[in-house]
Amino acid sequence: MPDWLRLMTDSLWPLLVGGIRFTVPLALLSFAAGLLLAFLSAIARLFGPPPLVALVRFYVWLIRGTPLLVQLFVIFYGLPSVGFVLDPLPAALIGFSLNVGAYNAEVIRSAIEAIPKGQWDAAYSLSMTRAQALRRTVLPQAARVAVPPLANSFIALVKDTSLAAVITVPEIFQAAQRIASVTYEPLILYVEAALIYLVLCSFLSAAQARLERHFGQHAVFTEGQR
């Protein structure tokens, strides 16, 4: 067996452990928290009082206008100077969640605004309140519009979790860095890490395509029932 293949074989399990223990949970938890934050931000942006709208606009502007890497550094390395000390994983969770929330707030807001005004009027004609119309009529349709960009956002987040290595979270890329520092074979280790990300994201892309087909078929069925 060639030396490079033996190295890849020996290092595969430590890299997979980093993915199972840190990359996947970090992506899932960050996306879930970020999606909740995005939904609340979008609703506040659309229906909230002016001070709350201004606050949400500032949050989205700040996060979207600064690099994710800088945000992670501010949270993990900067906040301790003012008395807030966080462990690497919670710091990464906060950073990724805030980033996901800002970007997806615009996705959700745009999806809700894409629903024709006639859908609101139809709900109001059935004596629904605005909250009922939003929950029962608008959000189910907006969800179909938002699925593709939200799925893309999750796939991008999985790749972005590699940035957590800079704040010492032992995910896939950090595991590859540790092994490379001992074996002095960075090219082989980094290529192997890239292949793991590629396989994972390919699986997620296939799941995204299946999910989009499901929502598309559901939309066609719904239209046929009307």
N, C-alpha and C positions, 0 to 999 in steps of 0.2 A: 504494500500500500504506500503511495507517495506520502511524503512528510506533510504536505499541505492538506491532503485529505484526512490523514490521521489527526491533524490538529483540529480540523473542522468537526470531525466525529467526536473527539474528546471534549470539545468546547460546546457542543450542541446542547447538552443537557443543562449546563449552567446558564446558557442564554435563555433556554425555554423556561427555566425556573424563574428567571428575572421577569419574563413575560407573564407567566401565570400568576406570580405573587404580586407584581407591581404594575406592569404595563396595562394588562387587561382591567384589573380593578380600578386603577387610576383613571383610565378612559371611561369606564362605565359610570363610576361615581361622579366624575367631573361633568360628564354629559348630562346625567340626570339632574344634578344640582343646577347646572347651567341652563338646562331647558326650563326648569321651574322659574329661575330668575328671568329668563328671556320672556316667558309667558306673562309673568307679572309686570315686567317692564313694558311689554307691548300693550297690555291692557291699560296700564297707567298712562302711557303715551297717547292712546286713542281716546280714553274716557276720563282721565284723571283731571283734577284741578290744575290750574296753571303752574303753581309752585312745584307740584309733583312732576308735571310734564317737563319743566325746566331741569329738574334734578335728573330725570331719566335721560334727557337729551345730553346733559353734561357727562353722565356716566358712559353712555354709548360713544360720545365724541372722544373722551379720554382714553378708553380702552382700545377703540379702533384706530386711534391715532398714534399709539405707542407700540413698540415691538413686544411680543410675548416674552422674549428672553429678558428684556429690561424689566418687565412686570415681575417675573420670577425673582430676579435679583433684588428688586426693591422689597418684595415681601420677605424673602429669606435672609438676605444680607443687610438690607437697609432698616427694616423695622426694629431689629434688636438695639439699634442706636437710640431709639426712643422708648425702649422698655418692653417691646413685644417680641418675644422669642418663640419661634415655631420650629417644630421638628420638620425634617425635609418633606415627608409625605403630606402632612397637613398643609404646608406651605404650597406644595405643588397642586393639591386639590383646590385651594383657594384661588391660586393664579389661573389655573385652567378653567375653573367654573366661572370666574368673572369674565374671562375672555370669551368662552362659549356663550355666556348670557348676553354679552353686548352684541356679538355678531348675529345670533339667532333671534334677538329681539326685533331686529329689522326684518328678518325672514318672516316671523310670525305676524308682525304688523302689516307687512305687504300682503301676506296671504289673506288676512282678514279684510283688508281694504279691497282686495281683488274680487270679493263676493259682491255681485250686483246689488244695488240698493233695493231692487224689487224683492229680494229675499227677506230683507228686513221688513219691508212693507207687508209682505204676505204673513210674516210672523205677527206683526202688530195687528193685522186684521183678524187674527185668531185670539186676540186679547192677551197676547204674551207681553210680559214686561221686557225691557231691554236685556236684562240678565238672562231671562228665559229664551229670548230670541237668539242671543249669543250662544248659549249652551246647546240648545236643541236644533237650531237651524244653521247658524253661521259657522260655528267651530267645526262641525263634522265636514262641511264642504271645504273650509280653509285647511283642514288637516291634509286633504288630498293634494292641495296645491303646495303645501309646505313639505311634504314627505321627501321629494328629491333633494332640495337644498339642505334639509336637515340631515339626511343620510350622508350627503357629501361632507357636511360639517363634522359628522362623527368619524368618518374615515380620515379626514384631515387631522382630527384630534388624536387618533391612534398614532399617527406619524409624529405629531407634535410632542407626544409624551417623551420622545427621545431627548427633548430639551430639559427634562427633569434631571438628566445626568449631571447638569452643571450645578445643581443644588444637592448633589450626592444621593439622589434616590436610586437604589440599585436595580433599575429596570434593564431592559435588553441592552441598550447601548452602553450603559455604565458597566454592565457585566462584561461586554466586549472590550471596553477600555481597560478594565482591570486585568483581563487575561492577556491583552496585547502588551501591557506594561511588563509582564513577566516573560512572555514568549518572544517579544520583539518582532512580532509578525502582525502589524496593524492592518495591512491590506487584506490579509486573509480573514481576520476577525471582523473587520468592518464590512467586508463583502458578505460574510455569513449573516451578520446582523441585518444587513439590507435585504437579504433573501428572506429572512424570517418576517420582516415587515411586509415584504412583497406578497408572500403567501397569505399572511393575515389579511391584508387589505384586498387581495383578490377574492378571498372568501367573503369579505364584507361587501364588496362590489356585486358579487353574485346574489347575495341576500338582498341588497338594495334593489337590483333589477326584479327579483321575484316579488318584493314588497310593492314596487311600483306597478307591476302587472296586476297584483291583487287589488290595489286601489283603483286601477283603471277599469278592471272588470266590474268592481263594485259600483263605480260611477255609471257605467253603461247600464247595469242592471237597475240602478236607481232611476235613471232617466226613462228606462222602458216601463217602469211601474207607474210613472206619473201620467 
